[in-house]
Amino acid sequence: MYLMIDNYDSFVYNLKAYFQELGREILVKRCDEITLDEIERMHPEGIVLSPGPKRPWDAKLCMEAAERFQGEIPILGVCLGHQVLGHSCGATVKKGKKPMHGKVTEIHHNGTGLFAGLPEHFRVTRYHSLIVEKDSIPEEYQIDAMAEDGAVMALSHKTTPLYGVQFHPEAVLTEYGYELLENFCRLAEEWQKQTGSTKRIVKKLEEYLPASELFRYFQKEADCVFLDSSLVNQLGRYSIIGRKPYQKLIRDGERFTINGVPQKETTFEEYLRSYLNSHVDKNDTGLPVVSGAIGYFSYDYGRERQQVTSANQDIVSIPEAVLTFYDSFLVEDCQKKEIYLIANGITESAEKLIKETEEICNRIRNKKIAGREAGHPEKNEIAVFPNFEKEEYKQAVADMIEYIIEGDIYIANMTQQLTIESQKAPLDVFYDLREANPSPFGGYLDYGEYQIVCASPERFLKMKDHKVNTRPIKGTRKRGETPEEDQKMREELQNSGKDQSELLMIVDLERNDLNRVCKPGSVKVTELFTVEEYATVFHLVSDIEGELQDGKNVCDLLEATFPGGSITGAPKYRAMEIIDELEHGKRNLYTGSIGYLTLDGACDFNIVIRTAVHKDGKYYLGAGGGITAESDLEFEYEETLQKAKALLEALR
């Protein structure tokens, strides 16, 4: 993304249109609507200082931006912006021989930088009274173009990506305006690649410490988050801590903000796609993430994207989607028991950040500050308020079965929402939950006003090198009290015709969704009815793989598949309509997805189940199950209680 600082000029959106026609996302912000700190947090690919009616010393924000970001972010000054660059480097800005407003003149140039590959002479349109005096330009700058009247038409810094043009490349009679701007974008993107690759540091921590212990310290930092694989198996190999956020995208209804700044000219989806396309990175480390974002998409975000309306109340009321891009990650390889520190040098020096992180890790190890005090505190009293009475829930299930019998749907997911009053701190809930009920796709995300405690066993989507994997769960049995009872429950689930039918329908739905964006013939079922065991339950799972089509990315994958089939139903659209009709409230985060996406095109998202949202002193969680024509009303109700059991116990 590029940023243009608008100095209240009348040609800014012509200039913006040129960038867009060149395939670049560019955000326009007026000079009194944004601060230097906000610009820094945006991490733009380049900054454009716009034309305008001011004198350069009056364009305060542009002057400050030129001084602060020179050598860090590529800058292009146009007309007034060109004069700002001249004034900020110590050159003299004065009146020209005469005003040149709407005048078309010929320039000649040196063929470098902005002018690479352009004819030696071409015509440009000028709108200015002031000029940068030629003889006052410092040695570290060069003059790139001159007008036939002797006025400086372009300058640049000799070693950093800082460029100024006195004329208007977007004017209708300026020749080669597109080509000049394309050259700027190319130079900016090359600079970012060169500096980005040299800034990043990936370093293995000399002595191993579990990420769960490190997170107890780092969770105090703003927007620090933890994706936790507490159940170490072939699925849950890595745990990831995200630190030092530099860009936070929030979609809350129709409102879209970047680092708290409302965006009126683009949508969450448009911006995310553009940002990922223009910030492609490489990851040859073998680690799942070195650069990218962690966050969530709520079920209701997916419902809206599927254009299913809802009249239900949202009692939780948190944003529908949050993605935060992080400068630094701590990645634990849980199988090898190794910790890797990653810093990209965006918010501060990568070397400095790695050194500070190592020192913190050493203090944690040496002083043993990780963990709570030993002992087992008394259990808290909790109060649970479901949004269904038992008989109401059973009736809703019966109504859903009737829709199935009538042919509206084949299967759908039915959910009840629980509101819990508990005095227990959400971080304590998280650590107790991960100990009692380890899961491969858990996490703890603290967004200040609300916290998310997750112990999900289900992967929604994973993609690496265009290879896609989804792993739906359908069918649950509680663990037995004895080995014999445990084996009996396992076999019962393995041989359940009802659960197999339920999972089979979801497998076919997921195959359909993947076939929308995967290469023909690449979508395969690699596991069909596999029983997986967890601390309190068994689950029946399947595994489907595919290969994403060329030219598609994670945005296309999510658009085709979200929300997941295992927590909606088939056909998906009609199932979601019936869900909204029969359930007593919006699901919000429940049955959405938490995970990460990377700048090298990878992602890993869960299905949000076994998850609580803590807000305003209360916890909110959902529990449900798949409904088919064979469903037993009592069993379906009891299954929701069994699924909520581990989380309710952690809240005590």
C-alpha positions as CSV (number, residue, x, y, z in Angstrom):
1,M,0.0,0.0,0.0
2,Y,1.1,3.5,-0.8
3,L,0.1,6.6,1.1
4,M,-0.5,10.0,-0.4
5,I,-0.5,13.1,2.0
6,D,-3.1,15.4,0.5
7,N,-2.3,19.1,0.9
8,Y,-5.9,20.1,0.0
9,D,-5.1,20.0,-3.8
10,S,-7.6,19.7,-6.6
11,F,-5.7,17.1,-8.6
12,V,-5.0,14.5,-5.9
13,Y,-7.6,12.0,-7.1
14,N,-6.3,12.1,-10.7
15,L,-2.9,11.1,-9.3
16,K,-4.5,8.4,-7.1
17,A,-6.3,7.1,-10.2
18,Y,-2.9,6.7,-12.0
19,F,-1.6,4.6,-9.2
20,Q,-4.7,2.4,-9.2
21,E,-4.5,2.0,-12.9
22,L,-0.9,0.8,-12.4
23,G,-2.3,-1.9,-10.1
24,R,-1.2,-0.2,-6.8
25,E,-3.3,0.3,-3.7
26,I,-3.0,3.9,-2.6
27,L,-4.6,5.5,0.5
28,V,-5.2,9.3,0.5
29,K,-5.1,11.1,3.8
30,R,-5.4,14.9,4.2
31,C,-2.4,16.5,5.9
32,D,-4.5,17.3,9.1
33,E,-6.1,13.9,9.3
34,I,-3.0,11.8,10.1
35,T,0.1,11.8,12.3
36,L,3.6,10.7,11.8
37,D,3.1,7.9,14.3
38,E,0.1,6.6,12.4
39,I,2.0,6.7,9.1
40,E,4.8,4.7,10.7
41,R,2.4,2.1,12.0
42,M,0.8,1.8,8.5
43,H,4.2,0.7,7.1
44,P,3.4,2.1,3.6
45,E,5.4,0.9,0.6
46,G,5.9,4.5,-0.4
47,I,4.8,8.0,0.5
48,V,3.6,10.6,-2.0
49,L,3.7,14.3,-1.0
50,S,0.9,15.8,-3.0
51,P,0.7,19.1,-4.9
52,G,-1.1,21.9,-3.1
53,P,-1.6,25.7,-2.7
54,K,0.9,26.1,0.2
55,R,4.5,27.1,0.4
56,P,6.8,24.2,1.4
57,W,7.4,25.6,4.9
58,D,3.7,25.8,5.5
59,A,3.2,22.1,4.6
60,K,4.3,21.0,8.1
61,L,3.3,17.3,8.0
62,C,5.0,16.8,4.6
63,M,8.2,18.5,5.9
64,E,8.2,16.3,9.0
65,A,7.5,13.2,7.0
66,A,10.4,13.9,4.6
67,E,12.8,14.3,7.5
68,R,11.6,11.4,9.5
69,F,11.2,8.7,6.8
70,Q,14.0,9.6,4.5
71,G,16.0,6.4,4.0
72,E,13.3,4.3,5.6
73,I,10.3,4.7,3.3
74,P,10.5,5.7,-0.4
75,I,9.1,9.2,-1.0
76,L,7.9,11.0,-4.1
77,G,7.2,14.7,-4.0
78,V,5.0,16.2,-6.7
79,C,5.0,20.0,-7.3
80,L,4.6,21.3,-3.7
81,G,5.9,18.0,-2.5
82,H,9.0,18.5,-4.7
83,Q,9.5,21.9,-3.2
84,V,9.1,20.4,0.3
85,L,12.0,18.0,-0.5
86,G,14.1,20.8,-1.7
87,H,13.4,23.0,1.3
88,S,13.9,20.1,3.8
89,C,17.4,19.3,2.4
90,G,18.5,23.0,2.7
91,A,18.0,24.2,-0.8
92,T,16.5,27.6,-1.5
93,V,12.9,27.7,-2.7
94,K,12.0,31.0,-4.4
95,K,9.8,32.6,-7.0
96,G,10.4,31.5,-10.6
97,K,10.8,33.8,-13.6
98,K,7.0,33.9,-13.9
99,P,4.0,31.8,-12.8
100,M,3.7,28.6,-14.7
101,H,0.1,27.5,-14.2
102,G,-1.4,25.2,-16.8
103,K,1.7,25.7,-19.0
104,V,3.1,22.9,-21.1
105,T,6.8,22.9,-21.7
106,E,9.5,20.5,-22.7
107,I,12.0,18.9,-20.3
108,H,15.2,17.0,-20.7
109,H,16.5,14.5,-18.2
110,N,19.4,12.2,-17.3
111,G,17.6,8.9,-17.9
112,T,18.0,7.6,-14.3
113,G,15.6,6.9,-11.5
114,L,12.1,8.1,-12.3
115,F,13.2,8.7,-15.9
116,A,14.7,5.3,-16.7
117,G,13.6,4.1,-20.1
118,L,11.8,7.4,-21.1
119,P,12.6,9.5,-24.1
120,E,15.3,12.1,-23.4
121,H,12.9,15.0,-24.2
122,F,9.1,15.1,-23.5
123,R,6.4,17.6,-22.6
124,V,5.0,18.1,-19.1
125,T,2.4,20.3,-17.5
126,R,3.4,22.7,-14.8
127,Y,1.3,24.4,-12.0
128,H,3.7,26.5,-9.9
129,S,5.0,29.9,-9.1
130,L,8.0,28.7,-6.9
131,I,11.0,26.7,-7.9
132,V,14.0,25.0,-6.2
133,E,17.0,27.1,-6.9
134,K,19.5,25.0,-8.9
135,D,22.7,26.2,-7.4
136,S,21.5,25.7,-3.8
137,I,20.9,22.0,-4.1
138,P,23.3,20.0,-1.7
139,E,25.9,17.6,-3.1
140,E,24.1,14.5,-1.8
141,Y,21.3,15.3,-4.2
142,Q,21.2,15.3,-8.0
143,I,19.2,17.2,-10.6
144,D,17.4,14.7,-12.8
145,A,15.4,17.0,-15.2
146,M,15.4,20.6,-16.3
147,A,12.9,22.7,-18.2
148,E,13.8,24.7,-21.3
149,D,13.5,27.9,-19.2
150,G,16.2,26.6,-16.8
151,A,14.0,25.6,-13.9
152,V,14.7,22.4,-12.0
153,M,12.0,19.9,-12.9
154,A,13.2,16.9,-10.9
155,L,15.7,16.0,-8.2
156,S,16.6,12.9,-6.2
157,H,18.8,11.8,-3.4
158,K,21.9,9.9,-4.5
159,T,21.7,7.0,-2.1
160,T,18.2,6.9,-0.7
161,P,14.8,6.6,-2.5
162,L,13.7,10.2,-2.3
163,Y,12.4,11.8,-5.6
164,G,10.8,15.1,-6.5
165,V,9.1,16.3,-9.7
166,Q,8.1,20.0,-10.1
167,F,5.6,19.1,-12.9
168,H,2.3,17.1,-12.7
169,P,2.7,13.6,-14.0
170,E,-1.1,13.1,-13.8
171,A,-2.0,16.1,-16.0
172,V,-3.8,15.3,-19.2
173,L,-1.1,16.8,-21.4
174,T,1.9,15.4,-19.5
175,E,3.6,12.7,-21.5
176,Y,4.8,9.5,-19.9
177,G,3.2,10.2,-16.6
178,Y,2.2,6.5,-16.1
179,E,5.7,5.4,-17.0
180,L,7.3,7.8,-14.5
181,L,5.0,6.7,-11.7
182,E,5.6,3.0,-12.6
183,N,9.3,3.7,-12.3
184,F,8.7,5.2,-8.8
185,C,6.7,2.1,-7.7
186,R,9.4,-0.2,-9.1
187,L,12.1,1.7,-7.3
188,A,10.1,1.7,-4.1
189,E,9.3,-2.0,-4.2
190,E,12.9,-2.9,-5.0
191,W,14.1,-0.8,-2.1
192,Q,11.6,-2.5,0.3
193,K,12.7,-6.0,-0.9
194,Q,16.4,-5.1,-0.4
195,T,16.0,-3.6,3.0
196,G,13.4,-6.1,4.1
197,S,15.6,-9.1,3.4
198,T,18.6,-7.5,5.2
199,K,16.6,-6.2,8.2
200,R,15.0,-9.6,9.3
201,I,16.8,-11.7,11.9
202,V,15.8,-15.3,12.7
203,K,17.6,-16.7,15.7
204,K,17.3,-19.9,17.7
205,L,17.2,-19.4,21.4
206,E,20.2,-21.1,22.9
207,E,18.3,-22.7,25.8
208,Y,14.8,-24.0,25.3
209,L,11.8,-22.5,27.2
210,P,8.2,-23.4,26.3
211,A,6.3,-20.7,24.5
212,S,3.6,-21.0,27.2
213,E,6.0,-19.9,29.8
214,L,7.4,-17.0,27.7
215,F,3.8,-15.8,27.0
216,R,3.2,-15.2,30.7
217,Y,5.7,-12.4,30.4
218,F,5.0,-11.1,26.9
219,Q,1.2,-11.1,27.3
220,K,1.5,-7.8,29.2
221,E,2.4,-6.1,25.9
222,A,-0.3,-4.4,23.9
223,D,-1.9,-6.7,21.3
224,C,0.5,-9.6,22.1
225,V,-1.2,-12.9,21.1
226,F,-0.6,-16.6,21.4
227,L,-1.5,-19.4,19.1
228,D,-1.0,-22.5,21.3
229,S,-0.5,-26.1,20.3
230,S,-0.6,-27.6,23.7
231,L,-1.6,-31.0,22.3
232,V,1.6,-32.0,20.5
233,N,0.9,-34.2,17.5
234,Q,1.3,-34.2,13.8
235,L,-1.3,-31.3,13.7
236,G,-0.1,-29.2,16.6
237,R,3.6,-28.9,16.0
238,Y,4.1,-25.2,16.4
239,S,3.1,-22.5,18.9
240,I,3.4,-18.9,17.9
241,I,3.6,-15.6,19.9
242,G,3.0,-12.4,17.9
243,R,4.6,-9.2,19.3
244,K,5.2,-5.6,18.3
245,P,2.2,-4.9,16.1
246,Y,2.6,-2.4,13.2
247,Q,-0.7,-2.7,11.4
248,K,-4.1,-3.6,12.9
249,L,-7.1,-4.1,10.6
250,I,-10.6,-4.1,12.2
251,R,-13.9,-4.7,10.5
252,D,-16.8,-3.8,12.7
253,G,-20.0,-3.7,10.8
254,E,-19.6,-1.3,8.0
255,R,-16.7,0.4,9.7
256,F,-13.2,-0.5,8.7
257,T,-10.1,0.9,10.5
258,I,-6.4,0.6,10.1
259,N,-4.6,1.4,13.4
260,G,-7.8,3.1,14.6
261,V,-8.0,5.4,11.5
262,P,-11.4,5.0,9.7
263,Q,-11.1,4.1,6.0
264,K,-13.7,5.5,3.7
265,E,-12.2,4.7,0.3
266,T,-11.6,1.0,0.6
267,T,-13.1,-2.0,2.3
268,F,-11.5,-4.6,4.6
269,E,-11.5,-7.2,1.9
270,E,-10.1,-4.9,-0.8
271,Y,-7.3,-3.6,1.4
272,L,-6.3,-7.0,2.7
273,R,-6.1,-8.5,-0.8
274,S,-4.1,-5.4,-2.1
275,Y,-1.8,-5.5,0.9
276,L,-1.0,-9.2,0.5
277,N,-0.4,-8.8,-3.2
278,S,1.9,-5.8,-2.8
279,H,3.9,-7.2,0.2
280,V,4.9,-10.6,-1.0
281,D,7.7,-12.1,1.2
282,K,9.8,-15.3,1.1
283,N,10.1,-17.8,3.9
284,D,12.8,-20.4,3.5
285,T,13.3,-21.0,7.2
286,G,11.1,-24.1,7.6
287,L,9.1,-22.2,10.2
288,P,5.4,-21.6,9.6
289,V,5.6,-17.8,9.9
290,V,8.2,-15.1,9.7
291,S,6.0,-12.2,8.6
292,G,2.3,-11.8,8.5
293,A,-0.8,-11.4,10.7
294,I,-2.6,-13.2,13.5
295,G,-6.3,-12.6,14.2
296,Y,-9.8,-13.9,13.7
297,F,-12.9,-13.9,11.5
298,S,-16.2,-14.3,13.3
299,Y,-19.0,-16.5,12.1
300,D,-21.2,-13.5,11.6
301,Y,-18.5,-12.0,9.3
302,G,-18.8,-15.1,7.2
303,R,-22.6,-15.0,7.4
304,E,-22.6,-11.5,6.0
305,R,-20.2,-12.4,3.3
306,Q,-22.6,-15.2,2.3
307,Q,-25.3,-12.6,2.2
308,V,-27.4,-14.3,4.9
309,T,-29.2,-11.6,6.9
310,S,-29.9,-11.9,10.7
311,A,-32.5,-10.3,13.0
312,N,-30.9,-11.8,16.1
313,Q,-29.3,-9.9,18.9
314,D,-25.6,-9.9,19.4
315,I,-25.0,-10.0,23.1
316,V,-21.2,-10.2,22.9
317,S,-20.7,-7.3,20.4
318,I,-17.0,-7.5,19.4
319,P,-15.7,-6.7,15.9
320,E,-16.5,-9.2,13.2
321,A,-12.9,-9.5,12.1
322,V,-9.5,-8.5,13.4
323,L,-6.1,-9.0,11.7
324,T,-2.9,-7.7,13.3
325,F,0.4,-7.7,11.4
326,Y,3.4,-8.2,13.7
327,D,7.0,-7.2,13.5
328,S,8.2,-10.0,15.8
329,F,7.3,-13.6,16.4
330,L,8.4,-16.3,18.8
331,V,7.9,-19.7,17.2
332,E,8.1,-22.9,19.2
333,D,8.7,-26.2,17.5
334,C,6.9,-28.3,20.1
335,Q,8.2,-31.6,18.7
336,K,11.9,-30.6,18.7
337,K,11.6,-28.4,21.7
338,E,13.2,-25.4,20.1
339,I,12.3,-21.7,20.2
340,Y,13.0,-19.3,17.4
341,L,13.1,-15.5,17.7
342,I,12.1,-13.5,14.6
343,A,12.3,-9.7,14.1
344,N,11.6,-7.9,10.8
345,G,13.0,-4.5,11.7
346,I,9.7,-2.7,11.1
347,T,8.9,-1.1,14.5
348,E,12.5,-1.0,15.7
349,S,15.9,-2.4,14.9
350,A,15.8,-6.1,14.4
351,E,19.1,-6.6,16.1
352,K,18.1,-4.5,19.1
353,L,14.7,-6.4,19.4
354,I,16.3,-9.8,19.2
355,K,18.9,-8.8,21.8
356,E,16.2,-7.5,24.2
357,T,14.1,-10.6,23.7
358,E,17.0,-12.9,24.5
359,E,17.7,-10.9,27.6
360,I,14.0,-11.2,28.7
361,C,14.1,-15.0,28.0
362,N,17.2,-15.3,30.1
363,R,15.6,-13.4,33.0
364,I,12.5,-15.7,32.8
365,R,14.8,-18.7,32.9
366,N,17.1,-17.5,35.6
367,K,14.6,-15.9,37.9
368,K,11.9,-18.4,37.2
369,I,9.3,-15.7,36.9
370,A,7.2,-17.8,34.6
371,G,4.1,-19.4,36.0
372,R,1.8,-18.7,38.8
373,E,2.5,-19.4,42.5
374,A,2.5,-23.0,43.3
375,G,-0.6,-24.4,44.9
376,H,-4.2,-25.1,43.9
377,P,-6.5,-22.2,44.7
378,E,-10.1,-22.9,45.7
379,K,-12.6,-23.3,42.9
380,N,-14.7,-20.3,42.0
381,E,-18.4,-20.3,42.0
382,I,-19.9,-19.7,38.5
383,A,-23.4,-19.0,37.3
384,V,-24.4,-20.3,33.9
385,F,-27.2,-18.7,31.8
386,P,-28.0,-20.5,28.6
387,N,-30.1,-18.8,25.9
388,F,-32.2,-21.9,25.6
389,E,-34.1,-23.9,28.2
390,K,-33.6,-27.6,27.7
391,E,-37.0,-28.3,26.2
392,E,-36.6,-25.2,24.0
393,Y,-33.4,-26.5,22.6
394,K,-34.8,-29.9,21.9
395,Q,-37.8,-28.3,20.1
396,A,-35.4,-26.2,18.0
397,V,-33.6,-29.5,17.1
398,A,-36.9,-31.1,16.2
399,D,-37.7,-28.1,14.0
400,M,-34.4,-28.5,12.3
401,I,-35.1,-32.2,11.7
402,E,-38.4,-31.2,10.1
403,Y,-36.6,-29.0,7.7
404,I,-34.4,-32.0,6.8
405,I,-37.4,-34.2,6.3
406,E,-39.0,-31.6,4.1
407,G,-35.9,-31.5,1.9
408,D,-34.6,-28.0,2.7
409,I,-31.3,-29.3,4.0
410,Y,-29.4,-32.5,4.6
411,I,-27.5,-31.5,7.7
412,A,-27.1,-28.4,9.9
413,N,-25.3,-27.3,13.0
414,M,-27.4,-26.2,16.0
415,T,-25.9,-24.2,18.8
416,Q,-26.9,-22.8,22.2
417,Q,-25.0,-19.8,23.7
418,L,-24.0,-19.8,27.4
419,T,-23.3,-16.6,29.4
420,I,-21.2,-17.4,32.5
421,E,-20.5,-15.2,35.5
422,S,-17.1,-16.0,36.9
423,Q,-14.5,-14.0,38.9
424,K,-11.6,-15.9,37.4
425,A,-9.1,-13.9,35.2
426,P,-9.2,-15.0,31.6
427,L,-5.4,-15.6,31.5
428,D,-5.8,-18.1,34.4
429,V,-8.8,-19.7,32.6
430,F,-6.6,-20.2,29.5
431,Y,-3.7,-21.8,31.4
432,D,-6.0,-24.1,33.4
433,L,-7.9,-25.0,30.2
434,R,-4.7,-25.9,28.2
435,E,-3.5,-28.1,31.1
436,A,-6.8,-29.9,31.5
437,N,-7.8,-30.1,27.9
438,P,-4.7,-29.8,25.6
439,S,-5.6,-28.9,22.0
440,P,-3.7,-28.4,18.7
441,F,-5.4,-25.2,17.7
442,G,-5.8,-23.2,20.9
443,G,-4.9,-19.6,21.7
444,Y,-5.1,-16.5,23.9
445,L,-5.8,-13.2,22.3
446,D,-6.1,-10.1,24.4
447,Y,-7.6,-7.0,22.6
448,G,-7.9,-4.8,25.7
449,E,-11.7,-4.5,25.9
450,Y,-12.2,-8.3,25.4
451,Q,-10.1,-11.5,25.6
452,I,-10.4,-14.8,23.7
453,V,-9.7,-18.1,25.4
454,C,-9.5,-21.0,22.9
455,A,-8.9,-24.7,23.1
456,S,-10.1,-25.8,19.6
457,P,-9.4,-29.3,18.4
458,E,-10.4,-28.6,14.8
459,R,-8.4,-27.3,11.9
460,F,-10.4,-25.3,9.3
461,L,-7.8,-24.4,6.7
462,K,-4.1,-24.8,6.3
463,M,-2.2,-23.7,3.2
464,K,1.5,-23.8,2.4
465,D,3.0,-23.5,-1.0
466,H,-0.5,-23.6,-2.5
467,K,-1.2,-27.0,-0.9
468,V,-4.5,-26.8,1.0
469,N,-5.8,-28.9,3.8
470,T,-9.0,-29.0,5.8
471,R,-9.9,-31.4,8.6
472,P,-13.6,-31.3,9.6
473,I,-14.9,-32.9,12.8
474,K,-18.3,-34.6,13.1
475,G,-19.2,-37.0,15.9
476,T,-18.3,-36.8,19.6
477,R,-18.2,-39.3,22.5
478,K,-17.1,-38.6,26.0
479,R,-14.0,-40.4,27.4
480,G,-14.7,-43.5,29.6
481,E,-13.9,-43.7,33.3
482,T,-12.0,-47.0,32.7
483,P,-9.8,-48.3,29.9
484,E,-12.6,-50.7,29.0
485,E,-15.3,-48.0,28.9
486,D,-12.9,-45.8,27.0
487,Q,-12.4,-48.4,24.3
488,K,-16.2,-49.0,24.2
489,M,-16.9,-45.3,23.5
490,R,-14.2,-45.2,20.8
491,E,-15.7,-48.2,19.0
492,E,-19.2,-46.8,19.3
493,L,-18.1,-43.6,17.6
494,Q,-16.0,-45.5,15.0
495,N,-19.0,-47.6,14.0
496,S,-21.8,-45.1,14.3
497,G,-23.8,-44.9,11.1
498,K,-25.3,-41.6,12.1
499,D,-22.0,-40.0,12.8
500,Q,-20.4,-41.4,9.6
501,S,-23.3,-40.0,7.5
502,E,-23.0,-36.7,9.2
503,L,-19.3,-36.5,8.5
504,L,-19.7,-37.8,5.0
505,M,-22.0,-34.9,4.1
506,I,-19.6,-32.4,5.4
507,V,-16.7,-34.0,3.5
508,D,-18.6,-33.7,0.3
509,L,-19.5,-30.0,1.1
510,E,-15.8,-29.2,1.9
511,R,-14.7,-30.9,-1.4
512,N,-17.2,-28.7,-3.2
513,D,-15.9,-25.5,-1.6
514,L,-12.3,-26.4,-2.3
515,N,-13.1,-27.3,-5.9
516,R,-14.2,-23.7,-6.4
517,V,-10.6,-22.5,-6.1
518,C,-8.4,-25.5,-6.3
519,K,-6.8,-27.0,-9.5
520,P,-9.1,-29.6,-11.2
521,G,-8.4,-33.1,-10.0
522,S,-6.3,-32.0,-7.0
523,V,-9.0,-32.3,-4.3
524,K,-8.7,-35.6,-2.6
525,V,-10.0,-37.2,0.6
526,T,-6.9,-38.6,2.4
527,E,-8.7,-39.7,5.6
528,L,-12.4,-40.4,5.9
529,F,-13.5,-41.7,9.4
530,T,-10.6,-41.4,11.8
531,V,-11.2,-41.4,15.6
532,E,-9.0,-38.8,17.4
533,E,-8.8,-38.7,21.2
534,Y,-8.6,-35.7,23.4
535,A,-8.6,-35.2,27.2
536,T,-12.4,-35.4,27.7
537,V,-13.8,-36.6,24.3
538,F,-13.3,-38.6,21.2
539,H,-13.9,-37.0,17.8
540,L,-14.6,-38.5,14.3
541,V,-12.6,-36.6,11.7
542,S,-11.8,-36.6,8.0
543,D,-8.9,-35.0,6.0
544,I,-9.3,-33.3,2.6
545,E,-6.4,-31.9,0.5
546,G,-6.2,-29.8,-2.7
547,E,-3.9,-27.4,-4.6
548,L,-4.9,-23.8,-5.0
549,Q,-5.2,-22.5,-8.6
550,D,-2.5,-20.3,-9.9
551,G,-3.3,-16.6,-9.4
552,K,-5.4,-17.3,-6.3
553,N,-4.4,-16.5,-2.7
554,V,-5.7,-16.9,0.9
555,C,-8.4,-14.2,0.2
556,D,-9.8,-16.4,-2.5
557,L,-9.6,-19.5,-0.4
558,L,-11.4,-17.9,2.5
559,E,-14.0,-16.4,0.2
560,A,-14.8,-19.9,-1.2
561,T,-14.9,-21.8,2.1
562,F,-15.7,-19.6,5.0
563,P,-17.5,-20.2,7.3
564,G,-16.6,-23.9,7.5
565,G,-19.1,-26.6,6.5
566,S,-18.8,-28.5,9.7
567,I,-20.4,-25.7,11.7
568,T,-23.0,-24.6,9.1
569,G,-24.4,-27.5,7.1
570,A,-25.4,-28.6,3.6
571,P,-26.5,-26.9,1.5
572,K,-24.6,-24.2,3.2
573,Y,-26.7,-21.1,2.3
574,R,-30.0,-22.6,3.3
575,A,-28.5,-24.2,6.4
576,M,-27.3,-20.8,7.5
577,E,-30.7,-19.3,7.0
578,I,-32.3,-22.0,9.2
579,I,-29.6,-21.6,11.8
580,D,-30.4,-17.9,12.1
581,E,-34.1,-18.7,12.3
582,L,-33.9,-21.3,15.1
583,E,-31.0,-20.1,17.2
584,H,-31.7,-17.4,19.8
585,G,-28.8,-15.0,19.1
586,K,-26.0,-14.2,16.8
587,R,-23.0,-16.5,17.2
588,N,-20.4,-13.8,16.9
589,L,-17.0,-15.4,17.2
590,Y,-18.2,-18.9,17.9
591,T,-17.7,-21.2,14.9
592,G,-15.6,-18.5,13.2
593,S,-11.8,-19.0,12.8
594,I,-8.7,-17.9,14.6
595,G,-5.2,-18.3,13.1
596,Y,-2.5,-16.7,11.0
597,L,-1.8,-15.7,7.4
598,T,1.6,-14.9,6.2
599,L,3.2,-12.6,3.6
600,D,4.6,-15.7,1.8
601,G,1.1,-16.9,1.1
602,A,0.5,-19.5,3.9
603,C,-2.2,-19.7,6.4
604,D,-3.5,-21.9,9.3
605,F,-7.0,-21.3,10.8
606,N,-9.0,-23.3,13.2
607,I,-12.7,-23.6,13.8
608,V,-13.7,-21.6,16.9
609,I,-15.2,-24.2,19.2
610,R,-14.3,-24.9,22.9
611,T,-13.8,-21.1,23.1
612,A,-14.9,-18.3,25.4
613,V,-14.9,-14.6,24.9
614,H,-14.4,-12.5,28.1
615,K,-15.9,-9.1,28.1
616,D,-17.3,-6.7,30.8
617,G,-16.7,-9.3,33.5
618,K,-18.7,-12.1,31.8
619,Y,-17.7,-15.1,29.6
620,Y,-19.6,-16.1,26.5
621,L,-19.3,-19.5,24.8
622,G,-21.2,-21.6,22.4
623,A,-21.8,-25.3,22.2
624,G,-23.6,-27.3,19.6
625,G,-23.6,-30.2,17.2
626,G,-24.6,-31.5,13.8
627,I,-28.2,-32.4,13.3
628,T,-29.4,-35.0,10.8
629,A,-32.6,-36.9,10.2
630,E,-31.3,-39.6,12.6
631,S,-30.6,-37.2,15.5
632,D,-32.0,-38.0,19.0
633,L,-33.2,-34.9,20.8
634,E,-32.0,-35.8,24.2
635,F,-28.6,-36.9,22.9
636,E,-28.1,-33.7,21.0
637,Y,-28.8,-31.6,24.0
638,E,-26.5,-33.7,26.2
639,E,-23.8,-33.5,23.6
640,T,-23.7,-29.7,23.9
641,L,-23.1,-30.0,27.7
642,Q,-20.4,-32.5,27.1
643,K,-18.6,-30.2,24.7
644,A,-18.8,-27.3,27.1
645,K,-17.7,-29.3,30.1
646,A,-13.9,-28.7,29.9
647,L,-14.3,-25.0,29.5
648,L,-16.9,-24.6,32.2
649,E,-14.6,-26.5,34.6
650,A,-11.7,-24.1,33.7
651,L,-13.9,-21.2,34.6
652,R,-14.4,-22.5,38.2
